Amino acid sequence: MMAGPAQFLRTAWTVLREVSGDAAYENYAARDQPLLDREAFYLSELERRWSGVNRCC
């Protein structure tokens, strides 16, 4: 049985959010740990990503 266009769009939207990182907070909130609010989570992710060596050569 084939899924309809609505199911295809829903799946495509979910994949796009996962690949782009837009669903990062929802994935974080699903884990069993103390929760940060969205702003604090965003800032901690920025710090985690950019706190190391950031050069190409």
RODO-966396 format. One record per atom (N, C-alpha, C, O): x, y, z; residue in one letter. Coordinates in steps of 0.001 Angstrom, whole numbers, padded with zeros to 6 digits, always signed. Layout:
REM RODO-966396
XYZa/...
END
This chain:
REM RODO-966396
+000839-001179+000000m/+000000+000000+000000m/+000888+001248+000000m/+001865+001321+000745m/+000549+002207-000822m/+001332+003435-000947m/+000863+004495+000031m/-000335+004661+000259m/+001815+005206+000605a/+001470+006310+001500a/+001048+007512+000662a/+001515+007697-000462a/+000175+008307+001215g/-000307+009474+000501g/+000688+010617+000537g/+001712+010554+001216g/+000365+011664-000210p/+001263+012823-000255p/+001457+013480+001116p/+002534+014005+001399p/+000440+013456+001956a/+000562+014067+003285a/+001607+013323+004121a/+002413+013951+004808a/+001595+012003+004065q/+002570+011212+004813q/+003978+011451+004265q/+004933+011552+005036q/+004111+011540+002954f/+005413+011818+002338f/+005944+013172+002804f/+007116+013284+003163f/+005102+014191+002801l/+005533+015527+003219l/+005913+015549+004696l/+006886+016195+005084l/+005146+014844+005513r/+005442+014783+006945r/+006803+014118+007178r/+007597+014594+007989r/+007065+013031+006474t/+008341+012335+006603t/+009490+013204+006087t/+010544+013282+006718t/+009285+013853+004946a/+010324+014725+004384a/+010629+015875+005339a/+011792+016240+005513a/+009606+016448+005955w/+009797+017550+006903w/+010596+017076+008127w/+011479+017788+008606w/+010286+015888+008621t/+010999+015335+009766t/+012473+015107+009431t/+013352+015444+010224t/+012739+014541+008269v/+014117+014301+007850v/+014864+015620+007691v/+016007+015739+008131v/+014238+016603+007073l/+014869+017911+006884l/+015211+018560+008220l/+016291+019133+008362l/+014313+018482+009205r/+014579+019055+010528r/+015729+018344+011227r/+016539+018988+011894r/+015810+017023+011081e/+016899+016264+011701e/+018238+016598+011059e/+019229+016796+011762e/+018278+016662+009744v/+019526+016926+009029v/+020027+018347+009276v/+021228+018572+009423v/+019100+019300+009321s/+019500+020700+009490s/+019825+021054+010948s/+020433+022091+011210s/+019426+020206+011886g/+019684+020484+013297g/+018556+021243+013968g/+018674+021611+015136g/+017468+021486+013259d/+016349+022235+013814d/+015660+021475+014950d/+015048+022095+015819d/+015749+020169+014954a/+015095+019356+015978a/+016028+019060+017154a/+015720+018198+017977a/+017143+019750+017244a/+018135+019454+018286a/+017565+019626+019692a/+017827+018799+020565a/+016794+020683+019923y/+016255+020896+021271y/+015242+019817+021634y/+015227+019341+022769y/+014400+019427+020688e/+013420+018374+020965e/+014121+017051+021267e/+013682+016302+022141e/+015211+016760+020547n/+015978+015545+020823n/+016638+015633+022194n/+016689+014643+022923n/+017140+016804+022543y/+017752+017027+023854y/+016707+016867+024964y/+016977+016241+025988y/+015531+017428+024760a/+014486+017383+025786a/+013961+015968+025996a/+013443+015661+027069a/+014081+015111+025003a/+013595+013735+025125a/+014514+012887+026005a/+014102+011830+026482a/+015750+013332+026226r/+016678+012579+027073r/+016335+012789+028540r/+015672+013760+028905r/+016794+011869+029369d/+016492+011911+030805d/+017606+012643+031541d/+018529+012021+032068d/+017512+013974+031574q/+018508+014800+032255q/+017859+016134+032609q/+016774+016441+032115q/+018511+016934+033461p/+017939+018249+033781p/+017817+019104+032517p/+018722+019127+031683p/+016705+019795+032389l/+016412+020559+031170l/+016866+022009+031267l/+016668+022669+032287l/+017471+022490+030200l/+017736+023910+030025l/+016596+024489+029201l/+015929+023758+028469l/+016366+025794+029312d/+015390+026396+028404d/+016033+026519+027022d/+017236+026306+026874d/+015234+026863+026014r/+015735+026895+024632r/+016933+027829+024463r/+017897+027484+023780r/+016876+028999+025075e/+017967+029969+024922e/+019261+029450+025545e/+020325+029541+024933e/+019174+028912+026745a/+020359+028375+027409a/+020922+027182+026635a/+022138+027023+026538a/+020042+026348+026087f/+020494+025218+025273f/+021228+025722+024038f/+022294+025206+023701f/+020679+026711+023367y/+021297+027278+022170y/+022688+027828+022480y/+023646+027570+021752y/+022785+028585+023566l/+024077+029168+023941l/+025091+028095+024339l/+026274+028213+024020l/+024640+027064+025025s/+025576+025995+025403s/+026045+025224+024173s/+027201+024804+024121s/+025178+025030+023186e/+025583+024368+021946e/+026580+025222+021166e/+027543+024693+020610e/+026363+026530+021120l/+027322+027415+020466l/+028682+027321+021135l/+029708+027226+020461l/+028689+027348+022449e/+029940+027260+023201e/+030626+025920+022943e/+031840+025873+022744e/+029858+024835+022944r/+030425+023512+022715r/+031047+023409+021319r/+032139+022863+021158r/+030353+023932+020328r/+030829+023825+018936r/+032039+024693+018653r/+032922+024290+017896r/+032097+025877+019246w/+033118+026848+018848w/+034189+027087+019898w/+034993+028005+019735w/+034235+026308+020964s/+035212+026554+022013s/+036570+025925+021719s/+037550+026267+022382s/+036660+025035+020766g/+037937+024383+020446g/+038719+025174+019405g/+038418+026337+019134g/+039710+024537+018835v/+040520+025150+017779v/+039648+025307+016527v/+039005+024354+016085v/+039634+026506+015970n/+038777+026791+014823n/+039577+027374+013676n/+039413+028543+013328n/+040416+026585+013108r/+041156+027068+011942r/+041317+025916+010965r/+041244+024745+011338r/+041530+026260+009747c/+041612+025226+008722c/+043014+024681+008534c/+043162+023558+008051c/+044039+025417+008890c/+045415+025001+008595c/+046244+024814+009851c/+047422+024465+009767c/
END
